Amino acid sequence: MSEDKQKLINDAVEKALSGDADAVNNIEDRVTRAKAKAALVKAKREQPKKEDSNDDASKSDEKEQPLSDNTVQKVSASLIAKFPKSLDGEQNSDWIQLKPESWFEIAKWLKDNPDFYFDSLQCNTGFDLGEGLLESRYNLHSMKHLHSIEIRIKVSVEKPDIPSVESIWRVADWFERETYDMFGINFIGHSDLRRILLPEDWEGWPLRKDYEEQETYHGIVVPKVKEGWE
Amino acid sequence: MGLLENRFDDNVVVEKLDKLLSWARSTSPWFFQFGTACCAIEMMAAAASRHDLMRIGIIPRSSPRQADVMIVAGTVTMKMALRVKKLYEQMADPKYVVAMGSCATSGGPYWQHGYHVLKGVDLVIPVDVYVPGCPPRPEALIEGLLKLQEQILEGRPLTRKTG
């Protein structure tokens, strides 16, 4: 690039940054104009960083926290006020750990409360944590406020009962059926809690860590039988 | 030589009825149109215009009653195995089975840990031709079907089996 053009671009970018938006658009040569636009974008991207580093350090503490963390902390703060004793163990800024007992009321409140308005259950999945503990995790999202949180509920293998939220989020119907199918977590109050993927007369819960597959299914051998194929 | 010599006009071929029947069968093994997984895509490609199974007399039929060949195209889960068996039983004799792809022949990638996958469709129904591949290309399927045609041609439907 010739020095003239480089100078032209630099001038245009400087003008644009100081408020004259047409400075770049008025460049006649198409290629030079494109280069000037690219330079302008780059300059704009670098600008706020410089201001940040120059500004006082006290403000940056507040800015460091992302929005999602704020949501979790906001929700858990109001949860403690509204449903004391509903939180389970130590909390952190990534998810909310709940006890199963009052989950239905909390879910209803999370959906109806205008401050949070979690109208979308994006996912429900199960976990086998080992040591006789199962966990059900819910990812909630608000279409209105565009924020999201994760709820985790631990239950024991001996009594894997969690209230169903099917009547709150309709989509939970099949989510909970799948979690039931794979982990054997009972969703109390679900209208139609059957296996969804596996056949109805299947034995056991396949994604639990202590799962052992059954020998036969309707006379068909289930484990691998053809020796010498590997 | 023999009894039949010079007894017929030109353009007449004398053969066993057995061979005529198996020839007729081998040139039109219509297959049952259903797929259980990704192999079905290759089966569709084989039946479509580029590979054109129709030129060797093979066309898909949508009902097991009208089909001679069942191409098991894809993973067969335990839940599906009972249905596959039922569909096979609904087909009219003579019937043949082609196990297409790794899953249908041996369980494929679900061999070790797939608790829900049938380890080869031959545990449920008798298989005539195995086509390896994951999934096999249409050429491989056509090769398998040609092998099946050879098998049918060798068959003797009218000859009483001994033993």
Interface residues (C-beta under 8 A of the other chain):
Chain A: L197 L198 P199 W202 P206 Y211 E213 Y217 H218 I220 V221 V222 P223 K224 V225 K226 W229 E230
Chain B: M78 K79 A81 L82 S106 G107 W111 Q112 Y115 H116 L118 K119 G120 L123 V124
